Amino acid sequence: MKTFAAVLFLFVISGFTSAEVTSLTLEDVNALKQVTTARMNPGGDRIAYLLQVPRKIYVDDDGKPYHELHVTDLSGNSVPFVTGDVDITDIAWAADGKSIYFLSQRDEEAEFNSLYRIALRGGEAEQLFTHVNSIGRVYPSPSGDTLAFTATDAPAEKSTELQAKGFKAVVYEESVLSTKVWMLDLETLESKAHDLPGSASDFTWSSDGSRYAVALAPTPLIDDSYTSSDIHVVDTASAKVQSKMGSVGKLGPFAFSPDAERVAYVGSVDINDPSPGRLYVTSSAGGERRELVPEYLGHVSSFVWGDDDNVRWLGSRGTYADWALTSVYEAQPPGPAPQSGPIIRRVYGNPGQDAVAAIADTPEHPSELYLLRDGAEPLRLTHSNPFLNERELARQEVITYKARDGLELQAILIHPATRERGGNPLVVMAHGGPEAHYSNGWMTRYGGPGQVFAANGYAVVYPNYRGSTGRGVEFSKLDQHDYAEEEFNDLVDAKRHLVEQGLVDPDRVGITGGSYGGYASMWSASALTDEYAASVAFVGISDQISKFGTGDIPYEMYNVHSLAWPWDDWMWLLERSPIYHAGKTKTPLLIMGGDKDPRVHPGQSLEMYRFVKIRTETPVRLVIYPGEVHGNRNTAAQYDYSLRLMRWMDHYLKGPGGEPPPYALDHAERLKAVSEK
């Protein structure tokens, strides 16, 4: 009788628990908070961080998420400092650690953001300074009497009267203003620009403030910032450039050693390297660079100086994160590849301190604040989404599979919450870039709600196809001058692997992705149409020829993707374009994107829509988001996108198929339901 009673008790408890736990929904995804930025204080015992807080759908006015300022000690005792309907874009500690500077446009009627300061002891924030244009980043000097910031000059003055009469012409590219380095005297609150040879994008002080290093590109155009930036060491007093580091290709973060004798930076092997991922050190006076983690089969993303002789570095290798130490005198091997742990995305620390702040995520939660100490496991400091404890998440794991040419590849797989006999529907998530990769962390976002799909019976796979980062430079170059062929066959091979495993129904497979992933989705719907039953392409490339002429990164495309200009081989680029194969399209295709996208012109989506619509009877739909750019930033547009993505997949992978679902969504009914609560 005791055994029976115990079993009955466990059954009751189990039943009660399962009733309390629910699956993740799109509304949950929309409500997720996450840590986006952190700064360690000079004393090394406090961390200021920004918490991203989404707006409430159907309740708040539309806009981008809010960003609040919080401060925590190293045990996770966090205090809110500036919260509510506020969007803070940058933070920095004062040199004495007694206050925090932050940028925000707190006055809704203000044209630009302003610099504020709030004391660590609390109280109201004080507005210190407003520039003639928006401020990008702030960098208090080590002495505390000066604050450097990046910003442009005042925008050209426009006559309201002339605009009213229709004179509104914009001169393309030539009217873009260069970003300058400005010095703000914190006593007089007067600012002065330094006359430097280029447009600034990043900045760091030497330990005594007598010099600074700044990344300068020849022009303010994004293409130059990608391909032509170099680190310049500048004398603070005279604003004269003393040396250049000679970086080539794409450039990552950089910093002086504590004694300012060296500069370490994350850079590229050459101009054709798709992503900055090598850790270099050179004299701050210029000279030959040395690599600190040679032959690393991953990509270094960030670092913190330990002392004058050692650097702690963060890297992505495979589907996990490396956090290791190397000497500037003798390069040390990275050791065995990590097989577990939180996915550390960024680190923030000060030289000479053993505690480093980090932003990391896991399969169980999005980005949170962590503390890293040598020899200790990462310590999670924040718990921003307690409701996730009441959500049942599907199993997630790293898988390996072989491409048809024998290349071994990795992917993240989220299993369906409930398994169907005869195989489950599958959604293939194609990442953008392609110089990017998936790690085994939090995979659920508005553009790829993996756990929501899984809760609805889908398997979801995230392949790291050839050309991805995280496996070294050679692997990241495997797709160069080979658009769409083997790289997108790798996505098909992930699908076929799961079919062979008995998990997936080969006739119920969809694909989706944004940017280069949108290119993959359009290609899959057309050139590979027999492999997919549904496709959703977001801000994707449909015409590689017109992409060169309408986007803002033609040199980046040439150097790290195509290795050829259109006029070198018109037909090759055309044949690697989804529009060339549009007449083959049998896969129902939903295309979405913003009408202000500078990276992939909205015409790319329109071309594919028009070619499929004219040449086939296949269902195709184009959804345009006014005001959005290369990815949706506003809450309503993100939620609307998720709803349409899910509905398209449900309709063609689980539902009746045939004619597409209604073009409208029931937002009015949803708004009414919220209003009546």
C-alpha positions as CSV (number, residue, x, y, z in Angstrom):
1,M,0.0,0.0,0.0
2,K,2.9,2.4,0.7
3,T,4.3,1.8,-2.7
4,F,0.9,2.4,-4.4
5,A,0.4,5.6,-2.4
6,A,3.8,6.9,-3.3
7,V,3.2,6.2,-7.0
8,L,-0.2,7.9,-6.8
9,F,1.3,10.9,-5.0
10,L,3.9,11.2,-7.7
11,F,1.3,10.9,-10.4
12,V,-0.8,13.7,-8.8
13,I,2.3,15.9,-8.5
14,S,3.4,15.2,-12.0
15,G,0.0,16.0,-13.4
16,F,-0.2,19.2,-11.4
17,T,3.3,20.3,-12.6
18,S,2.6,19.5,-16.3
19,A,-0.6,21.6,-16.1
20,E,1.4,24.5,-14.9
21,V,4.1,24.3,-17.5
22,T,3.2,25.6,-21.0
23,S,5.0,25.8,-24.3
24,L,6.6,29.0,-25.6
25,T,4.4,31.2,-27.8
26,L,5.1,34.0,-30.3
27,E,3.8,36.4,-27.7
28,D,6.4,35.1,-25.2
29,V,9.1,35.6,-27.9
30,N,7.9,39.2,-28.3
31,A,8.1,39.8,-24.6
32,L,11.7,38.4,-24.0
33,K,14.1,40.8,-22.3
34,Q,17.8,40.5,-22.8
35,V,21.1,42.1,-21.7
36,T,22.7,43.9,-24.6
37,T,25.7,45.9,-23.3
38,A,27.8,45.8,-20.1
39,R,30.6,47.9,-18.7
40,M,32.9,46.9,-15.7
41,N,33.6,49.8,-13.4
42,P,37.2,51.0,-12.7
43,G,37.3,49.3,-9.3
44,G,36.2,46.0,-10.7
45,D,33.4,45.4,-8.3
46,R,30.3,46.8,-10.2
47,I,28.9,46.2,-13.6
48,A,26.6,48.6,-15.4
49,Y,24.5,47.0,-18.1
50,L,21.6,47.8,-20.5
51,L,18.5,45.6,-20.4
52,Q,16.5,45.5,-23.6
53,V,12.7,45.6,-22.9
54,P,10.3,45.1,-25.7
55,R,7.2,47.2,-26.1
56,K,3.9,45.5,-25.3
57,I,2.1,44.5,-28.5
58,Y,-1.3,46.1,-28.9
59,V,-0.7,48.2,-25.8
60,D,2.3,50.5,-26.3
61,D,2.8,52.8,-29.2
62,D,5.0,51.2,-31.8
63,G,8.7,51.7,-31.9
64,K,12.0,49.9,-31.1
65,P,12.5,48.2,-27.7
66,Y,13.4,50.2,-24.7
67,H,16.9,50.0,-23.2
68,E,17.2,50.5,-19.4
69,L,20.3,51.1,-17.2
70,H,20.9,48.7,-14.3
71,V,23.9,48.2,-12.1
72,T,24.9,45.0,-10.3
73,D,27.6,43.8,-7.9
74,L,29.6,40.7,-8.6
75,S,27.1,38.5,-6.8
76,G,24.1,39.5,-8.9
77,N,22.5,42.0,-6.6
78,S,21.1,44.3,-9.3
79,V,19.7,47.8,-8.9
80,P,17.6,49.6,-11.6
81,F,19.0,53.1,-12.3
82,V,17.2,54.5,-15.4
83,T,14.1,52.5,-16.4
84,G,10.7,52.7,-18.1
85,D,10.1,54.3,-21.5
86,V,13.7,55.1,-22.2
87,D,16.1,54.1,-24.9
88,I,19.7,54.3,-23.8
89,T,22.2,53.7,-26.6
90,D,25.5,53.8,-24.8
91,I,27.0,53.8,-21.3
92,A,30.4,54.5,-19.8
93,W,31.8,54.7,-16.2
94,A,33.4,58.0,-15.1
95,A,37.1,57.6,-14.3
96,D,36.5,57.7,-10.5
97,G,33.7,55.1,-10.7
98,K,31.3,57.4,-8.8
99,S,29.0,58.0,-11.8
100,I,27.8,56.6,-15.1
101,Y,27.5,58.5,-18.4
102,F,24.8,57.5,-20.8
103,L,23.3,58.6,-24.1
104,S,19.5,58.9,-24.6
105,Q,16.9,61.0,-26.3
106,R,14.7,61.4,-23.2
107,D,12.9,64.4,-24.5
108,E,10.5,63.2,-27.3
109,E,10.6,66.6,-28.9
110,A,14.4,66.7,-29.0
111,E,16.0,66.3,-32.4
112,F,19.1,64.5,-31.2
113,N,20.2,62.4,-28.2
114,S,22.0,64.0,-25.2
115,L,24.7,63.1,-22.8
116,Y,23.5,62.4,-19.2
117,R,25.3,61.5,-16.0
118,I,23.9,59.7,-13.0
119,A,25.6,59.2,-9.6
120,L,26.2,55.7,-8.4
121,R,24.7,56.7,-5.0
122,G,21.4,57.3,-6.9
123,G,19.2,60.3,-7.5
124,E,18.1,61.9,-10.8
125,A,20.2,61.9,-13.9
126,E,21.5,65.2,-15.0
127,Q,21.7,66.3,-18.6
128,L,25.2,67.5,-19.4
129,F,25.5,68.1,-23.1
130,T,23.7,68.0,-26.5
131,H,25.7,68.0,-29.7
132,V,24.7,69.4,-33.0
133,N,23.9,65.9,-34.2
134,S,23.3,62.5,-32.6
135,I,26.3,61.1,-30.6
136,G,27.4,57.6,-31.4
137,R,29.6,56.4,-28.6
138,V,31.2,58.0,-25.5
139,Y,34.7,57.4,-24.0
140,P,35.6,59.2,-20.7
141,S,39.4,59.8,-20.5
142,P,41.5,58.1,-17.8
143,S,42.0,61.5,-16.1
144,G,38.3,62.2,-15.9
145,D,38.5,65.7,-17.2
146,T,37.6,65.0,-20.8
147,L,35.1,62.8,-22.6
148,A,35.7,61.7,-26.2
149,F,32.7,61.0,-28.4
150,T,32.0,60.1,-32.0
151,A,29.6,62.1,-34.0
152,T,29.2,64.1,-37.3
153,D,29.0,67.8,-37.8
154,A,25.6,69.4,-37.9
155,P,23.5,68.3,-40.7
156,A,23.1,70.6,-43.6
157,E,20.6,73.3,-42.8
158,K,17.3,72.9,-44.7
159,S,15.0,75.7,-45.6
160,T,11.5,74.9,-44.5
161,E,10.1,77.3,-47.1
162,L,12.0,75.6,-49.9
163,Q,11.0,72.1,-48.7
164,A,7.4,73.2,-48.7
165,K,7.9,74.2,-52.4
166,G,9.3,70.8,-53.2
167,F,13.0,71.3,-53.2
168,K,14.0,68.1,-51.3
169,A,16.7,66.5,-53.5
170,V,19.2,64.2,-51.8
171,V,22.6,63.7,-53.3
172,Y,23.3,59.9,-53.0
173,E,26.4,59.0,-50.9
174,E,28.1,62.3,-51.4
175,S,25.9,64.0,-48.8
176,V,26.8,61.4,-46.1
177,L,28.7,63.1,-43.3
178,S,32.0,61.7,-41.9
179,T,32.0,60.7,-38.3
180,K,34.6,62.7,-36.2
181,V,36.3,62.3,-32.9
182,W,35.3,65.1,-30.5
183,M,36.7,66.1,-27.2
184,L,34.3,67.4,-24.5
185,D,35.8,69.4,-21.6
186,L,33.7,68.2,-18.7
187,E,34.3,71.4,-16.7
188,T,33.4,73.9,-19.4
189,L,31.2,71.5,-21.5
190,E,32.8,72.8,-24.7
191,S,33.6,70.4,-27.5
192,K,36.2,70.4,-30.2
193,A,36.6,68.1,-33.2
194,H,39.9,66.5,-34.1
195,D,40.8,66.9,-37.8
196,L,41.7,63.3,-38.7
197,P,42.2,61.6,-42.1
198,G,39.0,59.6,-42.4
199,S,35.7,58.7,-40.8
200,A,35.8,57.2,-37.3
201,S,34.0,54.1,-36.1
202,D,35.7,52.9,-32.9
203,F,38.0,54.4,-30.3
204,T,40.1,53.5,-27.2
205,W,42.3,55.5,-24.8
206,S,45.8,54.7,-23.7
207,S,46.1,54.2,-20.0
208,D,47.5,57.8,-19.3
209,G,45.2,59.5,-21.9
210,S,48.1,61.1,-23.8
211,R,47.2,59.0,-26.9
212,Y,44.2,57.3,-28.3
213,A,43.6,54.8,-31.0
214,V,40.8,55.2,-33.5
215,A,39.6,53.2,-36.5
216,L,39.4,55.4,-39.6
217,A,38.0,54.6,-43.0
218,P,38.6,56.8,-46.1
219,T,34.9,57.8,-46.4
220,P,31.8,57.4,-44.2
221,L,30.3,54.9,-46.6
222,I,29.6,51.5,-45.0
223,D,31.6,49.7,-47.7
224,D,34.8,51.5,-46.7
225,S,34.2,50.9,-43.0
226,Y,34.0,47.1,-43.9
227,T,37.0,46.9,-46.2
228,S,39.3,49.8,-45.7
229,S,39.5,50.7,-42.0
230,D,42.8,51.0,-40.2
231,I,43.8,51.7,-36.6
232,H,45.5,55.1,-36.2
233,V,47.3,56.1,-33.0
234,V,46.8,59.8,-32.3
235,D,48.5,62.3,-29.9
236,T,45.7,63.7,-27.8
237,A,47.1,67.2,-27.3
238,S,48.0,67.9,-30.9
239,A,45.4,65.6,-32.6
240,K,48.2,64.4,-34.9
241,V,48.4,60.8,-36.2
242,Q,51.6,59.2,-34.8
243,S,51.3,55.8,-36.4
244,K,49.1,53.3,-38.2
245,M,48.8,49.6,-37.5
246,G,48.5,48.5,-41.2
247,S,45.4,46.4,-40.7
248,V,44.0,44.8,-43.9
249,G,40.5,43.7,-44.7
250,K,37.8,43.7,-42.0
251,L,38.6,45.0,-38.6
252,G,37.3,44.1,-35.1
253,P,37.9,45.5,-31.7
254,F,41.3,46.9,-30.6
255,A,43.0,48.2,-27.3
256,F,46.3,49.4,-25.9
257,S,48.3,47.3,-23.5
258,P,48.3,48.8,-20.0
259,D,51.7,50.3,-20.6
260,A,50.5,51.6,-24.1
261,E,53.6,50.0,-25.8
262,R,51.4,47.6,-27.8
263,V,48.1,47.5,-29.6
264,A,46.1,44.2,-29.8
265,Y,43.3,43.9,-32.3
266,V,41.0,41.4,-34.0
267,G,41.6,41.5,-37.7
268,S,41.6,39.6,-41.0
269,V,44.2,37.5,-42.7
270,D,43.9,39.4,-45.9
271,I,41.4,41.5,-47.9
272,N,39.5,38.3,-48.9
273,D,39.0,37.1,-45.4
274,P,35.2,37.1,-44.9
275,S,35.3,38.0,-41.2
276,P,37.7,39.5,-38.7
277,G,38.7,36.6,-36.5
278,R,42.4,36.5,-35.9
279,L,44.0,38.1,-32.8
280,Y,47.1,40.2,-33.6
281,V,49.5,42.4,-31.6
282,T,51.9,45.1,-32.8
283,S,53.9,47.9,-31.4
284,S,51.8,51.1,-30.9
285,A,54.4,52.8,-32.9
286,G,53.6,50.6,-35.9
287,G,55.4,47.7,-37.4
288,E,55.0,44.0,-38.1
289,R,52.0,42.3,-36.6
290,R,52.1,38.9,-34.9
291,E,49.2,36.5,-34.5
292,L,48.6,35.3,-31.0
293,V,46.4,32.3,-31.7
294,P,47.8,30.9,-35.0
295,E,45.9,28.2,-36.9
296,Y,42.9,28.7,-34.7
297,L,40.0,26.7,-36.2
298,G,37.5,29.2,-35.1
299,H,37.1,33.0,-35.0
300,V,38.3,35.3,-32.2
301,S,35.6,38.0,-31.5
302,S,36.9,40.0,-28.5
303,F,39.6,40.2,-25.9
304,V,40.7,41.9,-22.6
305,W,44.3,42.6,-21.7
306,G,45.3,40.8,-18.5
307,D,48.5,42.7,-18.1
308,D,51.3,44.0,-20.3
309,D,52.3,40.5,-21.3
310,N,49.0,38.5,-21.5
311,V,45.7,38.7,-23.3
312,R,42.5,36.9,-22.4
313,W,40.5,36.2,-25.6
314,L,37.0,35.1,-26.6
315,G,36.4,33.0,-29.6
316,S,33.8,30.9,-31.4
317,R,34.9,27.4,-32.3
318,G,32.4,24.9,-33.8
319,T,29.1,25.5,-31.9
320,Y,30.6,26.6,-28.5
321,A,32.7,29.5,-27.1
322,D,36.4,29.6,-26.1
323,W,37.7,31.8,-23.3
324,A,41.4,31.5,-22.9
325,L,44.7,33.2,-22.1
326,T,47.7,33.8,-24.4
327,S,51.1,35.5,-24.1
328,V,52.2,38.3,-26.3
329,Y,55.7,36.8,-26.5
330,E,54.9,33.2,-27.3
331,A,51.7,32.2,-29.1
332,Q,49.9,29.4,-27.3
333,P,47.7,26.7,-28.9
334,P,44.0,27.1,-28.1
335,G,43.7,23.6,-26.6
336,P,40.8,21.2,-27.3
337,A,37.6,22.5,-28.7
338,P,34.9,23.3,-26.1
339,Q,32.0,20.9,-26.0
340,S,29.6,22.7,-23.5
341,G,29.0,25.9,-21.6
342,P,27.1,29.1,-22.1
343,I,27.6,30.8,-25.5
344,I,29.7,33.9,-24.5
345,R,29.0,36.6,-27.1
346,R,30.9,39.6,-25.7
347,V,33.3,40.4,-22.9
348,Y,34.0,43.7,-21.0
349,G,36.8,44.1,-18.5
350,N,39.8,46.2,-17.3
351,P,43.5,45.2,-17.4
352,G,44.8,43.9,-14.1
353,Q,41.5,42.6,-12.8
354,D,40.5,38.9,-12.6
355,A,36.8,39.6,-13.0
356,V,35.4,40.1,-16.5
357,A,31.8,40.9,-17.4
358,A,30.3,38.9,-20.2
359,I,27.0,38.6,-22.1
360,A,26.0,35.0,-22.8
361,D,23.1,32.8,-23.6
362,T,22.2,29.1,-23.4
363,P,19.5,26.8,-25.0
364,E,17.4,27.7,-21.9
365,H,17.6,31.5,-22.0
366,P,18.5,34.5,-24.2
367,S,21.4,36.9,-23.4
368,E,22.1,37.5,-19.8
369,L,24.9,39.0,-17.8
370,Y,27.7,36.7,-16.6
371,L,30.9,37.0,-14.6
372,L,34.1,35.3,-15.7
373,R,37.0,34.5,-13.4
374,D,40.1,32.5,-14.2
375,G,39.7,28.9,-13.2
376,A,36.0,29.2,-12.3
377,E,32.8,28.3,-14.2
378,P,30.9,31.3,-15.7
379,L,28.6,32.8,-13.1
380,R,25.2,34.0,-14.2
381,L,24.3,37.3,-12.6
382,T,20.9,38.3,-14.1
383,H,17.6,36.4,-14.6
384,S,15.6,38.7,-16.8
385,N,12.8,36.4,-17.9
386,P,11.5,34.4,-14.9
387,F,8.5,33.3,-16.9
388,L,10.7,30.9,-18.8
389,N,10.7,28.7,-15.7
390,E,7.1,28.0,-16.5
391,R,7.8,27.2,-20.2
392,E,8.6,23.7,-21.4
393,L,11.3,23.9,-24.0
394,A,12.0,21.2,-26.6
395,R,15.3,19.2,-26.6
396,Q,18.1,20.9,-28.4
397,E,21.4,19.4,-29.5
398,V,24.4,19.7,-31.8
399,I,24.5,17.2,-34.7
400,T,27.1,16.4,-37.3
401,Y,26.4,15.2,-40.8
402,K,28.2,14.8,-44.1
403,A,27.7,16.8,-47.2
404,R,27.4,15.0,-50.5
405,D,31.1,15.7,-51.2
406,G,32.2,14.2,-47.8
407,L,32.7,17.5,-46.0
408,E,31.7,17.1,-42.3
409,L,29.3,19.8,-41.1
410,Q,27.6,20.8,-37.9
411,A,24.1,22.0,-37.1
412,I,21.9,22.8,-34.2
413,L,18.7,20.6,-34.0
414,I,15.6,21.4,-32.0
415,H,13.5,18.3,-31.7
416,P,9.7,18.5,-32.0
417,A,8.0,18.6,-28.6
418,T,5.8,15.7,-29.7
419,R,6.9,13.2,-32.3
420,E,4.7,12.1,-35.2
421,R,4.8,8.6,-36.7
422,G,6.2,8.6,-40.2
423,G,8.2,11.8,-39.6
424,N,7.7,15.4,-38.6
425,P,7.5,18.6,-40.6
426,L,10.9,20.3,-40.7
427,V,12.0,24.0,-40.9
428,V,15.5,24.6,-42.2
429,M,16.9,27.9,-40.8
430,A,19.5,29.4,-43.1
431,H,21.7,32.0,-41.4
432,G,22.8,35.2,-43.1
433,G,26.2,36.5,-44.0
434,P,27.2,33.9,-44.9
435,E,30.1,34.9,-42.6
436,A,28.1,34.0,-39.5
437,H,27.3,30.7,-37.7
438,Y,25.0,29.1,-35.2
439,S,26.1,28.2,-31.7
440,N,24.4,26.0,-29.3
441,G,22.7,28.8,-27.4
442,W,19.3,30.5,-27.4
443,M,17.9,30.0,-30.9
444,T,14.4,31.6,-30.7
445,R,13.9,35.0,-32.2
446,Y,11.2,36.8,-34.1
447,G,12.8,35.9,-37.5
448,G,13.4,32.2,-36.4
449,P,11.1,31.2,-33.6
450,G,12.6,27.7,-33.2
451,Q,11.1,26.7,-29.9
452,V,7.6,27.9,-31.0
453,F,7.9,25.7,-34.1
454,A,9.0,22.8,-31.9
455,A,6.1,23.3,-29.6
456,N,3.8,23.0,-32.7
457,G,5.3,19.7,-33.8
458,Y,8.1,20.8,-36.0
459,A,11.7,19.7,-36.1
460,V,14.0,22.8,-36.6
461,V,17.5,22.6,-37.9
462,Y,20.2,25.3,-38.1
463,P,23.0,24.2,-40.4
464,N,26.5,25.8,-40.4
465,Y,27.0,25.4,-44.1
466,R,30.3,26.0,-45.8
467,G,31.3,29.6,-45.8
468,S,30.2,29.9,-42.1
469,T,32.5,31.3,-39.5
470,G,33.5,29.4,-36.3
471,R,35.8,26.9,-38.2
472,G,38.7,29.0,-39.3
473,V,39.5,31.1,-42.3
474,E,39.9,28.3,-44.8
475,F,36.4,27.0,-44.1
476,S,34.9,30.5,-44.2
477,K,36.3,30.9,-47.8
478,L,34.9,27.6,-49.1
479,D,32.0,29.3,-50.8
480,Q,33.9,32.1,-52.4
481,H,33.3,32.5,-56.2
482,D,30.8,29.7,-55.8
483,Y,27.5,31.4,-55.0
484,A,24.5,29.1,-54.2
485,E,26.0,25.7,-55.3
486,E,27.6,23.6,-52.7
487,E,26.8,26.0,-49.9
488,F,23.0,25.6,-50.3
489,N,23.3,21.9,-51.2
490,D,24.7,21.7,-47.6
491,L,21.2,22.8,-46.4
492,V,19.6,20.0,-48.5
493,D,22.0,17.5,-47.1
494,A,21.0,18.5,-43.5
495,K,17.4,17.8,-44.5
496,R,18.3,14.4,-46.1
497,H,20.3,13.4,-43.0
498,L,17.3,14.0,-40.8
499,V,15.1,12.1,-43.2
500,E,17.5,9.1,-43.0
501,Q,17.3,9.4,-39.2
502,G,13.5,8.9,-39.4
503,L,12.8,12.2,-37.8
504,V,11.5,14.2,-40.8
505,D,8.9,13.7,-43.5
506,P,10.7,14.6,-46.8
507,D,7.5,16.0,-48.3
508,R,6.9,18.5,-45.4
509,V,10.1,20.5,-45.4
510,G,10.2,24.3,-45.3
511,I,13.1,26.8,-45.4
512,T,13.5,30.3,-44.1
513,G,16.2,32.9,-43.5
514,G,17.1,36.6,-43.7
515,S,19.7,38.4,-45.9
516,Y,22.0,35.7,-47.3
517,G,19.6,33.3,-45.6
518,G,16.8,35.0,-47.6
519,Y,19.0,34.4,-50.7
520,A,19.2,30.7,-49.7
521,S,15.4,30.6,-49.2
522,M,14.7,32.1,-52.7
523,W,17.3,29.7,-54.3
524,S,15.7,26.8,-52.5
525,A,12.2,27.7,-53.7
526,S,13.4,27.9,-57.3
527,A,16.6,26.1,-58.3
528,L,16.0,23.5,-55.5
529,T,12.3,23.5,-55.6
530,D,11.8,19.7,-55.5
531,E,13.4,19.7,-52.1
532,Y,11.0,22.1,-50.3
533,A,7.3,22.4,-49.7
534,A,7.4,26.0,-48.4
535,S,9.8,28.9,-48.3
536,V,9.8,32.3,-46.5
537,A,12.5,34.7,-47.6
538,F,13.4,37.8,-45.6
539,V,15.4,40.8,-47.0
540,G,16.9,38.3,-49.5
541,I,19.0,38.5,-52.6
542,S,17.3,37.5,-55.9
543,D,19.5,39.0,-58.5
544,Q,23.3,39.0,-58.0
545,I,23.9,41.5,-60.8
546,S,21.5,44.2,-59.6
547,K,22.6,43.6,-56.0
548,F,26.0,45.0,-57.0
549,G,24.4,48.1,-58.4
550,T,21.8,48.8,-55.7
551,G,23.3,47.7,-52.4
552,D,25.8,49.6,-50.2
553,I,28.6,47.0,-50.0
554,P,29.8,46.3,-53.6
555,Y,33.5,46.1,-52.6
556,E,32.7,43.8,-49.7
557,M,30.7,41.6,-52.1
558,Y,33.6,41.5,-54.5
559,N,36.4,40.9,-52.0
560,V,34.9,38.2,-49.8
561,H,32.0,36.7,-51.8
562,S,32.1,36.8,-55.6
563,L,35.8,37.5,-56.3
564,A,34.5,38.8,-59.6
565,W,32.7,41.8,-60.9
566,P,29.5,41.4,-62.9
567,W,31.3,42.5,-66.1
568,D,33.8,39.8,-65.6
569,D,31.2,37.1,-66.2
570,W,27.6,38.3,-66.6
571,M,26.1,34.9,-67.2
572,W,27.8,33.3,-64.1
573,L,26.3,35.8,-61.8
574,L,22.9,35.6,-63.5
575,E,22.9,31.8,-63.3
576,R,23.6,32.1,-59.5
577,S,20.5,34.3,-59.1
578,P,17.1,33.0,-58.0
579,I,15.4,35.1,-60.7
580,Y,17.1,33.0,-63.4
581,H,15.4,29.9,-62.0
582,A,12.1,31.6,-61.1
583,G,10.3,29.7,-63.8
584,K,11.0,26.4,-62.1
585,T,9.4,27.5,-58.8
586,K,6.9,25.0,-57.4
587,T,7.5,25.9,-53.8
588,P,5.0,28.4,-52.3
589,L,7.1,31.4,-51.6
590,L,6.5,34.2,-49.1
591,I,8.8,37.2,-49.5
592,M,9.1,39.9,-46.8
593,G,11.3,43.0,-46.2
594,G,11.6,46.6,-45.3
595,D,11.2,49.4,-47.8
596,K,14.2,51.3,-46.5
597,D,16.8,48.5,-46.6
598,P,20.2,49.9,-47.7
599,R,22.0,46.6,-47.7
600,V,19.7,44.5,-49.9
601,H,17.6,46.9,-51.9
602,P,13.8,46.2,-51.7
603,G,13.8,45.8,-55.5
604,Q,15.5,42.4,-54.9
605,S,12.3,41.1,-53.2
606,L,10.1,42.8,-55.9
607,E,12.1,41.2,-58.7
608,M,11.6,37.7,-57.3
609,Y,8.0,38.2,-56.6
610,R,7.3,39.5,-60.1
611,F,9.3,36.8,-61.9
612,V,7.6,34.0,-60.0
613,K,4.2,35.5,-60.4
614,I,4.5,36.0,-64.2
615,R,6.2,32.7,-65.0
616,T,4.4,30.2,-62.7
617,E,1.1,29.5,-61.1
618,T,2.9,28.9,-57.8
619,P,1.6,30.8,-54.8
620,V,3.8,33.8,-54.1
621,R,3.3,36.8,-51.8
622,L,5.2,40.0,-51.1
623,V,4.9,41.8,-47.7
624,I,6.6,45.2,-47.3
625,Y,7.2,46.8,-44.0
626,P,7.2,50.6,-44.2
627,G,10.2,52.3,-42.6
628,E,12.0,49.1,-41.8
629,V,15.6,48.5,-42.9
630,H,17.8,45.3,-43.1
631,G,15.7,43.5,-40.5
632,N,12.6,44.7,-38.6
633,R,13.4,46.9,-35.6
634,N,10.0,47.9,-34.4
635,T,7.9,45.7,-32.1
636,A,4.7,45.5,-34.3
637,A,6.7,44.7,-37.5
638,Q,8.6,41.9,-35.7
639,Y,5.4,40.3,-34.3
640,D,3.6,40.6,-37.7
641,Y,6.6,38.9,-39.4
642,S,6.5,36.0,-36.9
643,L,2.8,35.5,-37.4
644,R,3.1,35.4,-41.2
645,L,6.1,33.1,-41.1
646,M,4.4,30.6,-38.8
647,R,1.1,30.8,-40.7
648,W,2.8,30.2,-44.1
649,M,4.6,27.1,-42.8
650,D,1.5,25.8,-41.0
651,H,-0.5,26.2,-44.2
652,Y,1.9,24.4,-46.5
653,L,3.6,21.9,-44.2
654,K,0.7,20.9,-41.9
655,G,-2.5,22.4,-43.4
656,P,-4.4,22.2,-46.7
657,G,-1.8,23.8,-48.9
658,G,-3.1,25.0,-52.3
659,E,-4.1,28.7,-52.4
660,P,-2.3,30.8,-49.9
661,P,-3.9,31.8,-46.6
662,P,-5.7,35.2,-46.5
663,Y,-3.3,38.1,-47.0
664,A,-4.6,39.9,-43.9
665,L,-4.0,39.1,-40.3
666,D,-6.5,39.5,-37.5
667,H,-4.7,42.3,-35.7
668,A,-7.9,44.3,-35.2
669,E,-9.5,41.4,-33.3
670,R,-6.4,40.9,-31.3
671,L,-6.3,44.6,-30.4
672,K,-9.9,44.4,-29.4
673,A,-9.3,41.4,-27.2
674,V,-6.5,43.2,-25.4
675,S,-8.5,46.4,-25.0
676,E,-11.4,44.5,-23.4
677,K,-9.2,42.9,-20.7
